[in-house]
Amino acid sequence: MALVKVILESGATVEVECTSAQADDMVASFARFAFEKRVPEKRTILTPNQSIYVDFSKVAVVRREF
């Protein structure tokens, strides 16, 4: 398991617990968005019953903790 911290432009922080692969994908998606300005798939499926929606245009930092 991994912890991803999503820091919004407003300064608010959201923590998401997910698998290592999902954490790596979230960080890589944000990096591609920041570099290429290409809007990635915003919905991330965590488990069959859980998903999150991240609007990267309102995000300042996405950081993997562990």
GULUMLO-756413 format. One record per residue: x, y, z of N, C-alpha, C in turn; residue in three letters. Coordinates in Angstrom, 3 decimals. Layout:
REM residues N
@n.px->X n.py->Y n.pz->Z ca.px->X ca.py->Y ca.pz->Z c.px->X c.py->Y c.pz->Z code->ALA;
...
REM end
This chain:
REM residues 66
@n.px->0.840 n.py->-1.188 n.pz->0.000 ca.px->0.000 ca.py->0.000 ca.pz->0.000 c.px->0.882 c.py->1.247 c.pz->0.000 code->MET;
@n.px->0.311 n.py->2.307 n.pz->-0.534 ca.px->1.022 ca.py->3.574 ca.pz->-0.628 c.px->0.067 c.py->4.697 c.pz->-0.230 code->ALA;
@n.px->0.640 n.py->5.799 n.pz->0.184 ca.px->-0.124 ca.py->6.983 ca.pz->0.538 c.px->0.245 c.py->8.081 c.pz->-0.447 code->LEU;
@n.px->-0.756 n.py->8.654 n.pz->-1.098 ca.px->-0.536 ca.py->9.751 ca.pz->-2.035 c.px->-1.164 c.py->11.004 c.pz->-1.442 code->VAL;
@n.px->-0.390 n.py->12.078 n.pz->-1.398 ca.px->-0.904 ca.py->13.361 ca.pz->-0.928 c.px->-1.130 c.py->14.246 c.pz->-2.140 code->LYS;
@n.px->-2.363 n.py->14.715 n.pz->-2.274 ca.px->-2.739 ca.py->15.631 ca.pz->-3.343 c.px->-2.933 c.py->16.992 c.pz->-2.698 code->VAL;
@n.px->-2.087 n.py->17.945 n.pz->-3.054 ca.px->-2.160 ca.py->19.283 ca.pz->-2.477 c.px->-2.796 c.py->20.199 c.pz->-3.526 code->ILE;
@n.px->-3.945 n.py->20.762 n.pz->-3.174 ca.px->-4.694 ca.py->21.617 ca.pz->-4.083 c.px->-4.112 c.py->23.026 c.pz->-4.098 code->LEU;
@n.px->-4.454 n.py->23.800 n.pz->-5.133 ca.px->-3.996 ca.py->25.181 ca.pz->-5.217 c.px->-4.440 c.py->26.002 c.pz->-4.016 code->GLU;
@n.px->-5.561 n.py->25.640 n.pz->-3.432 ca.px->-6.088 ca.py->26.356 ca.pz->-2.270 c.px->-5.275 c.py->26.087 c.pz->-1.004 code->SER;
@n.px->-4.413 n.py->25.059 n.pz->-1.054 ca.px->-3.611 ca.py->24.694 ca.pz->0.105 c.px->-4.144 c.py->23.490 c.pz->0.850 code->GLY;
@n.px->-5.353 n.py->23.082 n.pz->0.542 ca.px->-5.936 ca.py->21.904 ca.pz->1.179 c.px->-5.205 c.py->20.644 c.pz->0.716 code->ALA;
@n.px->-5.104 n.py->19.672 n.pz->1.614 ca.px->-4.431 ca.py->18.422 ca.pz->1.303 c.px->-5.422 c.py->17.269 c.pz->1.401 code->THR;
@n.px->-5.362 n.py->16.387 n.pz->0.418 ca.px->-6.187 ca.py->15.190 ca.pz->0.399 c.px->-5.240 c.py->13.994 c.pz->0.364 code->VAL;
@n.px->-5.444 n.py->13.041 n.pz->1.260 ca.px->-4.617 ca.py->11.842 ca.pz->1.300 c.px->-5.411 c.py->10.667 c.pz->0.747 code->GLU;
@n.px->-4.770 n.py->9.898 n.pz->-0.141 ca.px->-5.411 ca.py->8.749 ca.pz->-0.761 c.px->-4.533 c.py->7.530 c.pz->-0.517 code->VAL;
@n.px->-5.104 n.py->6.490 n.pz->0.073 ca.px->-4.382 ca.py->5.236 ca.pz->0.264 c.px->-4.732 c.py->4.310 c.pz->-0.892 code->GLU;
@n.px->-3.707 n.py->3.804 n.pz->-1.571 ca.px->-3.922 ca.py->2.954 ca.pz->-2.737 c.px->-2.724 c.py->2.020 c.pz->-2.900 code->CYS;
@n.px->-2.754 n.py->1.203 n.pz->-3.942 ca.px->-1.630 ca.py->0.293 ca.pz->-4.194 c.px->-0.442 c.py->1.098 c.pz->-4.718 code->THR;
@n.px->0.721 n.py->0.488 n.pz->-4.682 ca.px->1.930 ca.py->1.153 ca.pz->-5.178 c.px->1.805 c.py->1.512 c.pz->-6.651 code->SER;
@n.px->1.248 n.py->0.599 n.pz->-7.435 ca.px->1.091 ca.py->0.852 ca.pz->-8.878 c.px->0.136 c.py->2.016 c.pz->-9.127 code->ALA;
@n.px->-0.954 n.py->2.079 n.pz->-8.380 ca.px->-1.908 ca.py->3.177 ca.pz->-8.538 c.px->-1.271 c.py->4.502 c.pz->-8.121 code->GLN;
@n.px->-0.474 n.py->4.480 n.pz->-7.064 ca.px->0.213 ca.py->5.689 ca.pz->-6.612 c.px->1.181 c.py->6.177 c.pz->-7.683 code->ALA;
@n.px->1.941 n.py->5.267 n.pz->-8.246 ca.px->2.874 ca.py->5.637 ca.pz->-9.311 c.px->2.136 c.py->6.211 c.pz->-10.510 code->ASP;
@n.px->1.006 n.py->5.622 n.pz->-10.860 ca.px->0.211 ca.py->6.103 ca.pz->-11.991 c.px->-0.346 c.py->7.505 c.pz->-11.729 code->ASP;
@n.px->-0.796 n.py->7.765 n.pz->-10.513 ca.px->-1.329 ca.py->9.093 ca.pz->-10.191 c.px->-0.257 c.py->10.162 c.pz->-10.290 code->MET;
@n.px->0.932 n.py->9.865 n.pz->-9.761 ca.px->2.036 ca.py->10.823 ca.pz->-9.814 c.px->2.469 c.py->11.044 c.pz->-11.265 code->VAL;
@n.px->2.574 n.py->9.968 n.pz->-12.035 ca.px->2.981 ca.py->10.077 ca.pz->-13.437 c.px->1.933 c.py->10.833 c.pz->-14.263 code->ALA;
@n.px->0.660 n.py->10.591 n.pz->-14.004 ca.px->-0.405 ca.py->11.299 ca.pz->-14.722 c.px->-0.341 c.py->12.794 c.pz->-14.465 code->SER;
@n.px->-0.102 n.py->13.170 n.pz->-13.210 ca.px->-0.004 ca.py->14.590 ca.pz->-12.892 c.px->1.233 c.py->15.201 c.pz->-13.538 code->PHE;
@n.px->2.340 n.py->14.474 n.pz->-13.543 ca.px->3.565 ca.py->14.981 ca.pz->-14.169 c.px->3.355 c.py->15.201 c.pz->-15.671 code->ALA;
@n.px->2.690 n.py->14.252 n.pz->-16.333 ca.px->2.395 ca.py->14.421 ca.pz->-17.765 c.px->1.487 c.py->15.624 c.pz->-17.990 code->ARG;
@n.px->0.485 n.py->15.787 n.pz->-17.123 ca.px->-0.418 ca.py->16.934 ca.pz->-17.243 c.px->0.359 c.py->18.242 c.pz->-17.100 code->PHE;
@n.px->1.231 n.py->18.321 n.pz->-16.102 ca.px->1.994 ca.py->19.542 ca.pz->-15.858 c.px->2.956 c.py->19.841 c.pz->-17.007 code->ALA;
@n.px->3.556 n.py->18.806 n.pz->-17.593 ca.px->4.539 ca.py->19.001 ca.pz->-18.656 c.px->3.890 c.py->19.225 c.pz->-20.017 code->PHE;
@n.px->2.911 n.py->18.397 n.pz->-20.356 ca.px->2.325 ca.py->18.416 ca.pz->-21.698 c.px->0.998 c.py->19.159 c.pz->-21.777 code->GLU;
@n.px->0.414 n.py->19.497 n.pz->-20.644 ca.px->-0.913 ca.py->20.110 ca.pz->-20.569 c.px->-1.972 c.py->19.214 c.pz->-21.220 code->LYS;
@n.px->-1.710 n.py->17.912 n.pz->-21.228 ca.px->-2.653 ca.py->16.933 ca.pz->-21.755 c.px->-3.514 c.py->16.448 c.pz->-20.591 code->ARG;
@n.px->-4.808 n.py->16.580 n.pz->-20.730 ca.px->-5.719 ca.py->16.190 ca.pz->-19.656 c.px->-5.819 c.py->14.666 c.pz->-19.606 code->VAL;
@n.px->-5.390 n.py->14.055 n.pz->-18.496 ca.px->-5.460 ca.py->12.600 ca.pz->-18.382 c.px->-6.854 c.py->12.144 c.pz->-17.943 code->PRO;
@n.px->-7.031 n.py->10.860 n.pz->-17.928 ca.px->-8.263 ca.py->10.291 ca.pz->-17.358 c.px->-8.314 c.py->10.725 c.pz->-15.901 code->GLU;
@n.px->-9.368 n.py->11.387 n.pz->-15.507 ca.px->-9.436 ca.py->11.947 ca.pz->-14.160 c.px->-9.952 c.py->10.957 c.pz->-13.129 code->LYS;
@n.px->-10.681 n.py->9.949 n.pz->-13.561 ca.px->-11.243 ca.py->8.986 ca.pz->-12.610 c.px->-10.238 c.py->7.866 c.pz->-12.394 code->ARG;
@n.px->-9.923 n.py->7.602 n.pz->-11.149 ca.px->-9.012 ca.py->6.531 ca.pz->-10.789 c.px->-9.786 c.py->5.497 c.pz->-9.985 code->THR;
@n.px->-9.802 n.py->4.271 n.pz->-10.453 ca.px->-10.496 ca.py->3.203 ca.pz->-9.748 c.px->-9.531 c.py->2.601 c.pz->-8.737 code->ILE;
@n.px->-9.862 n.py->2.698 n.pz->-7.457 ca.px->-9.006 ca.py->2.180 ca.pz->-6.393 c.px->-9.316 c.py->0.710 c.pz->-6.104 code->LEU;
@n.px->-10.586 n.py->0.406 n.pz->-5.950 ca.px->-11.063 ca.py->-0.953 ca.pz->-5.726 c.px->-12.357 c.py->-1.096 c.pz->-6.534 code->THR;
@n.px->-12.921 n.py->-2.293 n.pz->-6.627 ca.px->-14.190 ca.py->-2.422 ca.pz->-7.344 c.px->-15.310 c.py->-1.532 c.pz->-6.784 code->PRO;
@n.px->-15.181 n.py->-1.115 n.pz->-5.531 ca.px->-16.220 ca.py->-0.299 ca.pz->-4.894 c.px->-15.814 c.py->1.151 c.pz->-4.663 code->ASN;
@n.px->-14.573 n.py->1.508 n.pz->-4.980 ca.px->-14.105 ca.py->2.860 ca.pz->-4.690 c.px->-13.372 c.py->3.442 c.pz->-5.893 code->GLN;
@n.px->-13.647 n.py->4.708 n.pz->-6.155 ca.px->-12.909 ca.py->5.434 ca.pz->-7.170 c.px->-12.824 c.py->6.890 c.pz->-6.737 code->SER;
@n.px->-11.870 n.py->7.598 n.pz->-7.295 ca.px->-11.726 ca.py->9.021 ca.pz->-6.993 c.px->-11.660 c.py->9.788 c.pz->-8.300 code->ILE;
@n.px->-11.991 n.py->11.049 n.pz->-8.228 ca.px->-11.969 ca.py->11.937 ca.pz->-9.376 c.px->-11.086 c.py->13.117 c.pz->-9.004 code->TYR;
@n.px->-10.020 n.py->13.330 n.pz->-9.767 ca.px->-9.092 ca.py->14.418 ca.pz->-9.477 c.px->-9.044 c.py->15.351 c.pz->-10.680 code->VAL;
@n.px->-9.375 n.py->16.620 n.pz->-10.458 ca.px->-9.268 ca.py->17.636 ca.pz->-11.511 c.px->-7.882 c.py->18.249 c.pz->-11.396 code->ASP;
@n.px->-6.954 n.py->17.774 n.pz->-12.241 ca.px->-5.558 ca.py->18.200 ca.pz->-12.146 c.px->-5.370 c.py->19.691 c.pz->-12.387 code->PHE;
@n.px->-6.334 n.py->20.373 n.pz->-12.993 ca.px->-6.194 ca.py->21.812 ca.pz->-13.205 c.px->-6.281 c.py->22.582 c.pz->-11.883 code->SER;
@n.px->-6.756 n.py->21.943 n.pz->-10.820 ca.px->-6.868 ca.py->22.586 ca.pz->-9.511 c.px->-5.843 c.py->22.049 c.pz->-8.509 code->LYS;
@n.px->-4.897 n.py->21.239 n.pz->-9.004 ca.px->-3.902 ca.py->20.598 ca.pz->-8.142 c.px->-2.560 c.py->21.297 c.pz->-8.289 code->VAL;
@n.px->-1.877 n.py->21.504 n.pz->-7.161 ca.px->-0.546 ca.py->22.091 ca.pz->-7.175 c.px->0.530 c.py->21.017 c.pz->-7.142 code->ALA;
@n.px->0.354 n.py->19.985 n.pz->-6.295 ca.px->1.364 ca.py->18.948 ca.pz->-6.109 c.px->0.684 c.py->17.607 c.pz->-5.883 code->VAL;
@n.px->1.249 n.py->16.549 n.pz->-6.481 ca.px->0.854 ca.py->15.181 ca.pz->-6.171 c.px->2.124 c.py->14.480 c.pz->-5.721 code->VAL;
@n.px->2.110 n.py->13.941 n.pz->-4.510 ca.px->3.322 ca.py->13.386 ca.pz->-3.922 c.px->3.031 c.py->12.013 c.pz->-3.313 code->ARG;
@n.px->3.901 n.py->11.069 n.pz->-3.611 ca.px->3.776 ca.py->9.731 ca.pz->-3.005 c.px->4.591 c.py->9.707 c.pz->-1.723 code->ARG;
@n.px->3.961 n.py->9.291 n.pz->-0.639 ca.px->4.637 ca.py->9.266 ca.pz->0.658 c.px->5.374 c.py->7.965 c.pz->0.913 code->GLU;
@n.px->4.750 n.py->6.818 n.pz->0.704 ca.px->5.416 ca.py->5.527 ca.pz->0.914 c.px->4.713 c.py->4.486 c.pz->0.112 code->PHE;
REM end
